[in-house]
């Protein structure tokens, strides 16, 4: 029997607040670190969300380096 398919994590906006891209990058890096730690602790392979968030973090990093 195949393993159960788990849908990707769903993120919903709680509020909107203007912040700089530098602050956004720090918050996103912190969130990604905690998400990866939880996934490792729970032995889960949630990669879809992590990959998309990592792409966003990379784009913010590139924007901040310019």
PDB file of N, CA, C, O and CB in Angstrom:
ATOM      1  N   UNK A   1       0.835  -1.174   0.000  1.00  0.00           N
ATOM      2  CA  UNK A   1       0.000   0.000   0.000  1.00  0.00           C
ATOM      3  C   UNK A   1       0.887   1.248   0.000  1.00  0.00           C
ATOM      4  O   UNK A   1       1.891   1.303   0.710  1.00  0.00           O
ATOM      5  CB  UNK A   1      -0.954  -0.008   1.214  1.00  0.00           C
ATOM      6  N   UNK A   2       0.510   2.239  -0.796  1.00  0.00           N
ATOM      7  CA  UNK A   2       1.269   3.479  -0.877  1.00  0.00           C
ATOM      8  C   UNK A   2       1.072   4.311   0.388  1.00  0.00           C
ATOM      9  O   UNK A   2       0.056   4.210   1.076  1.00  0.00           O
ATOM     10  CB  UNK A   2       0.852   4.284  -2.118  1.00  0.00           C
ATOM     11  N   UNK A   3       2.079   5.135   0.669  1.00  0.00           N
ATOM     12  CA  UNK A   3       1.978   6.042   1.815  1.00  0.00           C
ATOM     13  C   UNK A   3       0.882   7.074   1.560  1.00  0.00           C
ATOM     14  O   UNK A   3       0.627   7.461   0.420  1.00  0.00           O
ATOM     15  CB  UNK A   3       3.337   6.745   2.086  1.00  0.00           C
ATOM     16  N   UNK A   4       0.256   7.500   2.619  1.00  0.00           N
ATOM     17  CA  UNK A   4      -0.809   8.502   2.497  1.00  0.00           C
ATOM     18  C   UNK A   4      -0.231   9.814   1.975  1.00  0.00           C
ATOM     19  O   UNK A   4       0.839  10.246   2.404  1.00  0.00           O
ATOM     20  CB  UNK A   4      -1.515   8.727   3.861  1.00  0.00           C
ATOM     21  N   UNK A   5      -0.936  10.427   1.065  1.00  0.00           N
ATOM     22  CA  UNK A   5      -0.498  11.703   0.514  1.00  0.00           C
ATOM     23  C   UNK A   5      -1.001  12.817   1.431  1.00  0.00           C
ATOM     24  O   UNK A   5      -2.192  12.909   1.729  1.00  0.00           O
ATOM     25  CB  UNK A   5      -1.016  11.898  -0.953  1.00  0.00           C
ATOM     26  N   UNK A   6      -0.078  13.648   1.865  1.00  0.00           N
ATOM     27  CA  UNK A   6      -0.420  14.760   2.737  1.00  0.00           C
ATOM     28  C   UNK A   6      -0.403  16.044   1.923  1.00  0.00           C
ATOM     29  O   UNK A   6       0.589  16.332   1.253  1.00  0.00           O
ATOM     30  CB  UNK A   6       0.558  14.852   3.939  1.00  0.00           C
ATOM     31  N   UNK A   7      -1.471  16.816   1.964  1.00  0.00           N
ATOM     32  CA  UNK A   7      -1.469  18.075   1.206  1.00  0.00           C
ATOM     33  C   UNK A   7      -0.437  19.042   1.780  1.00  0.00           C
ATOM     34  O   UNK A   7      -0.104  18.963   2.963  1.00  0.00           O
ATOM     35  CB  UNK A   7      -2.875  18.724   1.222  1.00  0.00           C
ATOM     36  N   UNK A   8       0.069  19.950   0.954  1.00  0.00           N
ATOM     37  CA  UNK A   8       1.063  20.903   1.454  1.00  0.00           C
ATOM     38  C   UNK A   8       0.477  21.824   2.522  1.00  0.00           C
ATOM     39  O   UNK A   8      -0.730  22.060   2.575  1.00  0.00           O
ATOM     40  CB  UNK A   8       1.621  21.734   0.302  1.00  0.00           C
ATOM     41  N   UNK A   9       1.353  22.327   3.352  1.00  0.00           N
ATOM     42  CA  UNK A   9       0.969  23.265   4.390  1.00  0.00           C
ATOM     43  C   UNK A   9       0.289  24.475   3.764  1.00  0.00           C
ATOM     44  O   UNK A   9       0.725  24.968   2.724  1.00  0.00           O
ATOM     45  CB  UNK A   9       2.193  23.696   5.218  1.00  0.00           C
ATOM     46  N   UNK A  10      -0.754  24.942   4.382  1.00  0.00           N
ATOM     47  CA  UNK A  10      -1.495  26.094   3.861  1.00  0.00           C
ATOM     48  C   UNK A  10      -1.221  27.318   4.727  1.00  0.00           C
ATOM     49  O   UNK A  10      -1.476  27.302   5.931  1.00  0.00           O
ATOM     50  CB  UNK A  10      -3.017  25.795   3.809  1.00  0.00           C
ATOM     51  N   UNK A  11      -0.706  28.370   4.117  1.00  0.00           N
ATOM     52  CA  UNK A  11      -0.423  29.607   4.835  1.00  0.00           C
ATOM     53  C   UNK A  11      -1.512  30.622   4.530  1.00  0.00           C
ATOM     54  O   UNK A  11      -1.898  30.806   3.375  1.00  0.00           O
ATOM     55  CB  UNK A  11       0.971  30.166   4.456  1.00  0.00           C
ATOM     56  N   UNK A  12      -1.998  31.272   5.562  1.00  0.00           N
ATOM     57  CA  UNK A  12      -3.022  32.294   5.382  1.00  0.00           C
ATOM     58  C   UNK A  12      -2.548  33.603   6.007  1.00  0.00           C
ATOM     59  O   UNK A  12      -1.894  33.606   7.050  1.00  0.00           O
ATOM     60  CB  UNK A  12      -4.368  31.844   6.006  1.00  0.00           C
ATOM     61  N   UNK A  13      -2.882  34.700   5.364  1.00  0.00           N
ATOM     62  CA  UNK A  13      -2.513  36.021   5.848  1.00  0.00           C
ATOM     63  C   UNK A  13      -3.359  36.396   7.057  1.00  0.00           C
ATOM     64  O   UNK A  13      -4.587  36.323   7.016  1.00  0.00           O
ATOM     65  CB  UNK A  13      -2.672  37.066   4.738  1.00  0.00           C
ATOM     66  N   UNK A  14      -2.695  36.796   8.126  1.00  0.00           N
ATOM     67  CA  UNK A  14      -3.397  37.231   9.326  1.00  0.00           C
ATOM     68  C   UNK A  14      -3.559  38.746   9.355  1.00  0.00           C
ATOM     69  O   UNK A  14      -4.579  39.264   9.809  1.00  0.00           O
ATOM     70  CB  UNK A  14      -2.657  36.760  10.571  1.00  0.00           C
ATOM     71  N   UNK A  15      -2.543  39.445   8.868  1.00  0.00           N
ATOM     72  CA  UNK A  15      -2.602  40.904   8.808  1.00  0.00           C
ATOM     73  C   UNK A  15      -1.586  41.395   7.784  1.00  0.00           C
ATOM     74  O   UNK A  15      -0.689  40.657   7.375  1.00  0.00           O
ATOM     75  CB  UNK A  15      -2.331  41.539  10.208  1.00  0.00           C
ATOM     76  N   UNK A  16      -1.741  42.636   7.382  1.00  0.00           N
ATOM     77  CA  UNK A  16      -0.840  43.253   6.412  1.00  0.00           C
ATOM     78  C   UNK A  16      -0.137  44.411   7.101  1.00  0.00           C
ATOM     79  O   UNK A  16      -0.768  45.245   7.750  1.00  0.00           O
ATOM     80  CB  UNK A  16      -1.610  43.737   5.134  1.00  0.00           C
ATOM     81  N   UNK A  17       1.193  44.447   6.945  1.00  0.00           N
ATOM     82  CA  UNK A  17       1.990  45.497   7.571  1.00  0.00           C
ATOM     83  C   UNK A  17       3.169  45.800   6.653  1.00  0.00           C
ATOM     84  O   UNK A  17       3.845  44.878   6.196  1.00  0.00           O
ATOM     85  CB  UNK A  17       2.477  45.075   9.003  1.00  0.00           C
ATOM     86  N   UNK A  18       3.424  47.062   6.381  1.00  0.00           N
ATOM     87  CA  UNK A  18       4.556  47.454   5.551  1.00  0.00           C
ATOM     88  C   UNK A  18       5.849  47.301   6.350  1.00  0.00           C
ATOM     89  O   UNK A  18       5.976  47.850   7.444  1.00  0.00           O
ATOM     90  CB  UNK A  18       4.393  48.911   5.044  1.00  0.00           C
ATOM     91  N   UNK A  19       6.811  46.549   5.798  1.00  0.00           N
ATOM     92  CA  UNK A  19       8.130  46.407   6.408  1.00  0.00           C
ATOM     93  C   UNK A  19       9.163  46.442   5.294  1.00  0.00           C
ATOM     94  O   UNK A  19       8.837  46.215   4.129  1.00  0.00           O
ATOM     95  CB  UNK A  19       8.242  45.085   7.245  1.00  0.00           C
ATOM     96  N   UNK A  20      10.405  46.724   5.653  1.00  0.00           N
ATOM     97  CA  UNK A  20      11.471  46.756   4.655  1.00  0.00           C
ATOM     98  C   UNK A  20      11.800  45.333   4.212  1.00  0.00           C
ATOM     99  O   UNK A  20      11.479  44.364   4.900  1.00  0.00           O
ATOM    100  CB  UNK A  20      12.735  47.460   5.217  1.00  0.00           C
ATOM    101  N   UNK A  21      12.441  45.225   3.059  1.00  0.00           N
ATOM    102  CA  UNK A  21      12.803  43.892   2.570  1.00  0.00           C
ATOM    103  C   UNK A  21      13.841  43.245   3.479  1.00  0.00           C
ATOM    104  O   UNK A  21      13.889  42.020   3.587  1.00  0.00           O
ATOM    105  CB  UNK A  21      13.339  43.971   1.130  1.00  0.00           C
ATOM    106  N   UNK A  22      14.675  44.056   4.137  1.00  0.00           N
ATOM    107  CA  UNK A  22      15.669  43.518   5.068  1.00  0.00           C
ATOM    108  C   UNK A  22      14.983  42.863   6.269  1.00  0.00           C
ATOM    109  O   UNK A  22      15.357  41.764   6.680  1.00  0.00           O
ATOM    110  CB  UNK A  22      16.626  44.634   5.541  1.00  0.00           C
ATOM    111  N   UNK A  23      13.993  43.534   6.821  1.00  0.00           N
ATOM    112  CA  UNK A  23      13.233  42.982   7.949  1.00  0.00           C
ATOM    113  C   UNK A  23      12.460  41.746   7.499  1.00  0.00           C
ATOM    114  O   UNK A  23      12.401  40.749   8.218  1.00  0.00           O
ATOM    115  CB  UNK A  23      12.261  44.043   8.536  1.00  0.00           C
ATOM    116  N   UNK A  24      11.869  41.816   6.310  1.00  0.00           N
ATOM    117  CA  UNK A  24      11.124  40.670   5.779  1.00  0.00           C
ATOM    118  C   UNK A  24      12.039  39.463   5.625  1.00  0.00           C
ATOM    119  O   UNK A  24      11.646  38.339   5.937  1.00  0.00           O
ATOM    120  CB  UNK A  24      10.477  41.022   4.425  1.00  0.00           C
ATOM    121  N   UNK A  25      13.261  39.693   5.142  1.00  0.00           N
ATOM    122  CA  UNK A  25      14.205  38.590   4.970  1.00  0.00           C
ATOM    123  C   UNK A  25      14.564  37.964   6.311  1.00  0.00           C
ATOM    124  O   UNK A  25      14.602  36.739   6.426  1.00  0.00           O
ATOM    125  CB  UNK A  25      15.471  39.074   4.260  1.00  0.00           C
ATOM    126  N   UNK A  26      14.825  38.778   7.318  1.00  0.00           N
ATOM    127  CA  UNK A  26      15.163  38.239   8.644  1.00  0.00           C
ATOM    128  C   UNK A  26      14.010  37.426   9.218  1.00  0.00           C
ATOM    129  O   UNK A  26      14.222  36.348   9.773  1.00  0.00           O
ATOM    130  CB  UNK A  26      15.531  39.377   9.610  1.00  0.00           C
ATOM    131  N   UNK A  27      12.788  37.940   9.084  1.00  0.00           N
ATOM    132  CA  UNK A  27      11.624  37.208   9.599  1.00  0.00           C
ATOM    133  C   UNK A  27      11.417  35.900   8.849  1.00  0.00           C
ATOM    134  O   UNK A  27      11.109  34.872   9.453  1.00  0.00           O
ATOM    135  CB  UNK A  27      10.362  38.070   9.498  1.00  0.00           C
ATOM    136  N   UNK A  28      11.586  35.942   7.534  1.00  0.00           N
ATOM    137  CA  UNK A  28      11.406  34.740   6.725  1.00  0.00           C
ATOM    138  C   UNK A  28      12.477  33.707   7.045  1.00  0.00           C
ATOM    139  O   UNK A  28      12.175  32.519   7.158  1.00  0.00           O
ATOM    140  CB  UNK A  28      11.436  35.087   5.235  1.00  0.00           C
ATOM    141  N   UNK A  29      13.731  34.147   7.193  1.00  0.00           N
ATOM    142  CA  UNK A  29      14.811  33.222   7.560  1.00  0.00           C
ATOM    143  C   UNK A  29      14.522  32.558   8.901  1.00  0.00           C
ATOM    144  O   UNK A  29      14.736  31.356   9.062  1.00  0.00           O
ATOM    145  CB  UNK A  29      16.161  33.962   7.616  1.00  0.00           C
ATOM    146  N   UNK A  30      14.039  33.337   9.858  1.00  0.00           N
ATOM    147  CA  UNK A  30      13.695  32.805  11.178  1.00  0.00           C
ATOM    148  C   UNK A  30      12.565  31.782  11.068  1.00  0.00           C
ATOM    149  O   UNK A  30      12.628  30.711  11.673  1.00  0.00           O
ATOM    150  CB  UNK A  30      13.290  33.948  12.133  1.00  0.00           C
ATOM    151  N   UNK A  31      11.531  32.117  10.291  1.00  0.00           N
ATOM    152  CA  UNK A  31      10.409  31.202  10.105  1.00  0.00           C
ATOM    153  C   UNK A  31      10.866  29.905   9.436  1.00  0.00           C
ATOM    154  O   UNK A  31      10.482  28.817   9.863  1.00  0.00           O
ATOM    155  CB  UNK A  31       9.309  31.870   9.269  1.00  0.00           C
ATOM    156  N   UNK A  32      11.691  30.021   8.382  1.00  0.00           N
ATOM    157  CA  UNK A  32      12.183  28.827   7.686  1.00  0.00           C
ATOM    158  C   UNK A  32      12.998  27.940   8.619  1.00  0.00           C
ATOM    159  O   UNK A  32      12.882  26.715   8.582  1.00  0.00           O
ATOM    160  CB  UNK A  32      13.032  29.228   6.473  1.00  0.00           C
ATOM    161  N   UNK A  33      13.816  28.561   9.450  1.00  0.00           N
ATOM    162  CA  UNK A  33      14.625  27.792  10.400  1.00  0.00           C
ATOM    163  C   UNK A  33      13.726  26.986  11.342  1.00  0.00           C
ATOM    164  O   UNK A  33      13.958  25.798  11.567  1.00  0.00           O
ATOM    165  CB  UNK A  33      15.546  28.732  11.212  1.00  0.00           C
ATOM    166  N   UNK A  34      12.696  27.644  11.889  1.00  0.00           N
ATOM    167  CA  UNK A  34      11.770  26.952  12.800  1.00  0.00           C
ATOM    168  C   UNK A  34      10.961  25.882  12.070  1.00  0.00           C
ATOM    169  O   UNK A  34      10.727  24.805  12.618  1.00  0.00           O
ATOM    170  CB  UNK A  34      10.819  27.959  13.461  1.00  0.00           C
ATOM    171  N   UNK A  35      10.534  26.167  10.844  1.00  0.00           N
ATOM    172  CA  UNK A  35       9.768  25.192  10.061  1.00  0.00           C
ATOM    173  C   UNK A  35      10.599  23.940   9.791  1.00  0.00           C
ATOM    174  O   UNK A  35      10.116  22.819   9.952  1.00  0.00           O
ATOM    175  CB  UNK A  35       9.302  25.814   8.732  1.00  0.00           C
ATOM    176  N   UNK A  36      11.845  24.139   9.381  1.00  0.00           N
ATOM    177  CA  UNK A  36      12.721  22.986   9.107  1.00  0.00           C
ATOM    178  C   UNK A  36      12.991  22.184  10.376  1.00  0.00           C
ATOM    179  O   UNK A  36      13.035  20.955  10.338  1.00  0.00           O
ATOM    180  CB  UNK A  36      14.053  23.456   8.494  1.00  0.00           C
ATOM    181  N   UNK A  37      13.169  22.869  11.491  1.00  0.00           N
ATOM    182  CA  UNK A  37      13.401  22.172  12.761  1.00  0.00           C
ATOM    183  C   UNK A  37      12.190  21.325  13.139  1.00  0.00           C
ATOM    184  O   UNK A  37      12.340  20.186  13.581  1.00  0.00           O
ATOM    185  CB  UNK A  37      13.714  23.182  13.885  1.00  0.00           C
ATOM    186  N   UNK A  38      10.985  21.881  12.965  1.00  0.00           N
ATOM    187  CA  UNK A  38       9.764  21.111  13.261  1.00  0.00           C
ATOM    188  C   UNK A  38       9.635  19.917  12.329  1.00  0.00           C
ATOM    189  O   UNK A  38       9.287  18.820  12.766  1.00  0.00           O
ATOM    190  CB  UNK A  38       8.516  22.005  13.141  1.00  0.00           C
ATOM    191  N   UNK A  39       9.913  20.124  11.055  1.00  0.00           N
ATOM    192  CA  UNK A  39       9.794  19.028  10.093  1.00  0.00           C
ATOM    193  C   UNK A  39      10.787  17.917  10.397  1.00  0.00           C
ATOM    194  O   UNK A  39      10.456  16.737  10.279  1.00  0.00           O
ATOM    195  CB  UNK A  39      10.008  19.542   8.670  1.00  0.00           C
ATOM    196  N   UNK A  40      12.006  18.288  10.790  1.00  0.00           N
ATOM    197  CA  UNK A  40      12.994  17.269  11.147  1.00  0.00           C
ATOM    198  C   UNK A  40      12.582  16.544  12.421  1.00  0.00           C
ATOM    199  O   UNK A  40      12.702  15.322  12.512  1.00  0.00           O
ATOM    200  CB  UNK A  40      14.383  17.902  11.322  1.00  0.00           C
ATOM    201  N   UNK A  41      12.097  17.297  13.402  1.00  0.00           N
ATOM    202  CA  UNK A  41      11.690  16.687  14.674  1.00  0.00           C
ATOM    203  C   UNK A  41      10.517  15.735  14.478  1.00  0.00           C
ATOM    204  O   UNK A  41      10.434  14.701  15.140  1.00  0.00           O
ATOM    205  CB  UNK A  41      11.318  17.772  15.693  1.00  0.00           C
ATOM    206  N   UNK A  42       9.619  16.083  13.575  1.00  0.00           N
ATOM    207  CA  UNK A  42       8.441  15.247  13.328  1.00  0.00           C
ATOM    208  C   UNK A  42       8.679  14.224  12.226  1.00  0.00           C
ATOM    209  O   UNK A  42       7.786  13.455  11.871  1.00  0.00           O
ATOM    210  CB  UNK A  42       7.255  16.116  12.965  1.00  0.00           C
ATOM    211  N   UNK A  43       9.903  14.226  11.688  1.00  0.00           N
ATOM    212  CA  UNK A  43      10.263  13.288  10.623  1.00  0.00           C
ATOM    213  C   UNK A  43       9.337  13.443   9.411  1.00  0.00           C
ATOM    214  O   UNK A  43       8.938  12.461   8.785  1.00  0.00           O
ATOM    215  CB  UNK A  43      10.209  11.842  11.147  1.00  0.00           C
ATOM    216  N   UNK A  44       9.006  14.701   9.099  1.00  0.00           N
ATOM    217  CA  UNK A  44       8.135  14.986   7.961  1.00  0.00           C
ATOM    218  C   UNK A  44       8.967  15.551   6.824  1.00  0.00           C
ATOM    219  O   UNK A  44       9.969  16.232   7.043  1.00  0.00           O
ATOM    220  CB  UNK A  44       7.006  15.971   8.355  1.00  0.00           C
ATOM    221  N   UNK A  45       8.544  15.265   5.633  1.00  0.00           N
ATOM    222  CA  UNK A  45       9.250  15.738   4.460  1.00  0.00           C
ATOM    223  C   UNK A  45       8.520  16.840   3.735  1.00  0.00           C
ATOM    224  O   UNK A  45       8.452  16.820   2.506  1.00  0.00           O
ATOM    225  CB  UNK A  45       9.493  14.615   3.531  1.00  0.00           C
ATOM    226  N   UNK A  46       7.974  17.794   4.446  1.00  0.00           N
ATOM    227  CA  UNK A  46       7.238  18.903   3.825  1.00  0.00           C
ATOM    228  C   UNK A  46       8.229  19.796   3.090  1.00  0.00           C
ATOM    229  O   UNK A  46       8.885  20.642   3.697  1.00  0.00           O
ATOM    230  CB  UNK A  46       6.436  19.723   4.892  1.00  0.00           C
ATOM    231  N   UNK A  47       8.329  19.602   1.794  1.00  0.00           N
ATOM    232  CA  UNK A  47       9.300  20.376   1.033  1.00  0.00           C
ATOM    233  C   UNK A  47       8.658  21.411   0.125  1.00  0.00           C
ATOM    234  O   UNK A  47       9.299  22.408  -0.207  1.00  0.00           O
ATOM    235  CB  UNK A  47      10.149  19.458   0.217  1.00  0.00           C
ATOM    236  N   UNK A  48       7.431  21.209  -0.282  1.00  0.00           N
ATOM    237  CA  UNK A  48       6.785  22.133  -1.217  1.00  0.00           C
ATOM    238  C   UNK A  48       6.787  23.549  -0.671  1.00  0.00           C
ATOM    239  O   UNK A  48       7.221  24.477  -1.354  1.00  0.00           O
ATOM    240  CB  UNK A  48       5.351  21.687  -1.508  1.00  0.00           C
ATOM    241  N   UNK A  49       6.316  23.721   0.528  1.00  0.00           N
ATOM    242  CA  UNK A  49       6.260  25.049   1.135  1.00  0.00           C
ATOM    243  C   UNK A  49       7.658  25.579   1.403  1.00  0.00           C
ATOM    244  O   UNK A  49       7.938  26.751   1.150  1.00  0.00           O
ATOM    245  CB  UNK A  49       5.453  25.014   2.434  1.00  0.00           C
ATOM    246  N   UNK A  50       8.536  24.727   1.912  1.00  0.00           N
ATOM    247  CA  UNK A  50       9.898  25.157   2.213  1.00  0.00           C
ATOM    248  C   UNK A  50      10.619  25.655   0.970  1.00  0.00           C
ATOM    249  O   UNK A  50      11.323  26.663   1.017  1.00  0.00           O
ATOM    250  CB  UNK A  50      10.681  24.019   2.843  1.00  0.00           C
ATOM    251  N   UNK A  51      10.446  24.955  -0.133  1.00  0.00           N
ATOM    252  CA  UNK A  51      11.110  25.355  -1.377  1.00  0.00           C
ATOM    253  C   UNK A  51      10.599  26.708  -1.843  1.00  0.00           C
ATOM    254  O   UNK A  51      11.393  27.564  -2.234  1.00  0.00           O
ATOM    255  CB  UNK A  51      10.890  24.299  -2.475  1.00  0.00           C
ATOM    256  N   UNK A  52       9.296  26.916  -1.810  1.00  0.00           N
ATOM    257  CA  UNK A  52       8.734  28.199  -2.240  1.00  0.00           C
ATOM    258  C   UNK A  52       9.184  29.333  -1.314  1.00  0.00           C
ATOM    259  O   UNK A  52       9.503  30.425  -1.784  1.00  0.00           O
ATOM    260  CB  UNK A  52       7.196  28.125  -2.277  1.00  0.00           C
ATOM    261  N   UNK A  53       9.210  29.082  -0.021  1.00  0.00           N
ATOM    262  CA  UNK A  53       9.666  30.106   0.914  1.00  0.00           C
ATOM    263  C   UNK A  53      11.157  30.381   0.750  1.00  0.00           C
ATOM    264  O   UNK A  53      11.597  31.519   0.913  1.00  0.00           O
ATOM    265  CB  UNK A  53       9.366  29.683   2.349  1.00  0.00           C
ATOM    266  N   UNK A  54      11.935  29.353   0.430  1.00  0.00           N
ATOM    267  CA  UNK A  54      13.367  29.550   0.206  1.00  0.00           C
ATOM    268  C   UNK A  54      13.596  30.403  -1.033  1.00  0.00           C
ATOM    269  O   UNK A  54      14.501  31.237  -1.050  1.00  0.00           O
ATOM    270  CB  UNK A  54      14.087  28.197   0.063  1.00  0.00           C
ATOM    271  N   UNK A  55      12.789  30.204  -2.070  1.00  0.00           N
ATOM    272  CA  UNK A  55      12.891  31.043  -3.269  1.00  0.00           C
ATOM    273  C   UNK A  55      12.609  32.497  -2.923  1.00  0.00           C
ATOM    274  O   UNK A  55      13.294  33.396  -3.411  1.00  0.00           O
ATOM    275  CB  UNK A  55      11.916  30.556  -4.361  1.00  0.00           C
ATOM    276  N   UNK A  56      11.611  32.733  -2.087  1.00  0.00           N
ATOM    277  CA  UNK A  56      11.300  34.090  -1.654  1.00  0.00           C
ATOM    278  C   UNK A  56      12.458  34.675  -0.848  1.00  0.00           C
ATOM    279  O   UNK A  56      12.832  35.830  -1.046  1.00  0.00           O
ATOM    280  CB  UNK A  56      10.008  34.106  -0.823  1.00  0.00           C
ATOM    281  N   UNK A  57      13.021  33.883   0.056  1.00  0.00           N
ATOM    282  CA  UNK A  57      14.152  34.342   0.866  1.00  0.00           C
ATOM    283  C   UNK A  57      15.345  34.685  -0.020  1.00  0.00           C
ATOM    284  O   UNK A  57      16.025  35.683   0.219  1.00  0.00           O
ATOM    285  CB  UNK A  57      14.547  33.272   1.898  1.00  0.00           C
ATOM    286  N   UNK A  58      15.604  33.871  -1.035  1.00  0.00           N
ATOM    287  CA  UNK A  58      16.710  34.135  -1.960  1.00  0.00           C
ATOM    288  C   UNK A  58      16.477  35.425  -2.741  1.00  0.00           C
ATOM    289  O   UNK A  58      17.408  36.203  -2.951  1.00  0.00           O
ATOM    290  CB  UNK A  58      16.888  32.959  -2.929  1.00  0.00           C
ATOM    291  N   UNK A  59      15.238  35.650  -3.172  1.00  0.00           N
ATOM    292  CA  UNK A  59      14.911  36.873  -3.912  1.00  0.00           C
ATOM    293  C   UNK A  59      15.086  38.103  -3.020  1.00  0.00           C
ATOM    294  O   UNK A  59      15.600  39.127  -3.472  1.00  0.00           O
ATOM    295  CB  UNK A  59      13.463  36.809  -4.456  1.00  0.00           C
ATOM    296  N   UNK A  60      14.666  38.010  -1.764  1.00  0.00           N
ATOM    297  CA  UNK A  60      14.851  39.123  -0.835  1.00  0.00           C
ATOM    298  C   UNK A  60      16.330  39.382  -0.581  1.00  0.00           C
ATOM    299  O   UNK A  60      16.758  40.533  -0.498  1.00  0.00           O
ATOM    300  CB  UNK A  60      14.133  38.842   0.487  1.00  0.00           C
ATOM    301  N   UNK A  61      17.099  38.325  -0.459  1.00  0.00           N
ATOM    302  CA  UNK A  61      18.535  38.462  -0.251  1.00  0.00           C
ATOM    303  C   UNK A  61      19.188  39.154  -1.442  1.00  0.00           C
ATOM    304  O   UNK A  61      20.042  40.025  -1.275  1.00  0.00           O
ATOM    305  CB  UNK A  61      19.176  37.090  -0.015  1.00  0.00           C
ATOM    306  N   UNK A  62      18.783  38.759  -2.638  1.00  0.00           N
ATOM    307  CA  UNK A  62      19.320  39.377  -3.849  1.00  0.00           C
ATOM    308  C   UNK A  62      18.941  40.856  -3.908  1.00  0.00           C
ATOM    309  O   UNK A  62      19.764  41.697  -4.270  1.00  0.00           O
ATOM    310  CB  UNK A  62      18.808  38.641  -5.106  1.00  0.00           C
ATOM    311  N   UNK A  63      17.708  41.168  -3.557  1.00  0.00           N
ATOM    312  CA  UNK A  63      17.250  42.563  -3.561  1.00  0.00           C
ATOM    313  C   UNK A  63      18.028  43.397  -2.550  1.00  0.00           C
ATOM    314  O   UNK A  63      18.376  44.545  -2.826  1.00  0.00           O
ATOM    315  CB  UNK A  63      15.745  42.636  -3.255  1.00  0.00           C
ATOM    316  N   UNK A  64      18.300  42.826  -1.386  1.00  0.00           N
ATOM    317  CA  UNK A  64      19.019  43.563  -0.345  1.00  0.00           C
ATOM    318  C   UNK A  64      20.486  43.767  -0.683  1.00  0.00           C
ATOM    319  O   UNK A  64      21.103  44.715  -0.197  1.00  0.00           O
ATOM    320  CB  UNK A  64      18.903  42.840   0.972  1.00  0.00           C
ATOM    321  N   UNK A  65      21.056  42.897  -1.503  1.00  0.00           N
ATOM    322  CA  UNK A  65      22.472  43.019  -1.846  1.00  0.00           C
ATOM    323  C   UNK A  65      22.713  44.059  -2.940  1.00  0.00           C
ATOM    324  O   UNK A  65      23.857  44.430  -3.200  1.00  0.00           O
ATOM    325  CB  UNK A  65      23.016  41.671  -2.290  1.00  0.00           C
ATOM    326  N   UNK A  66      21.652  44.526  -3.575  1.00  0.00           N
ATOM    327  CA  UNK A  66      21.811  45.518  -4.652  1.00  0.00           C
ATOM    328  C   UNK A  66      21.878  46.915  -4.127  1.00  0.00           C
ATOM    329  O   UNK A  66      22.011  47.861  -4.904  1.00  0.00           O
ATOM    330  CB  UNK A  66      20.684  45.416  -5.637  1.00  0.00           C
TER     331      UNK A  66
END
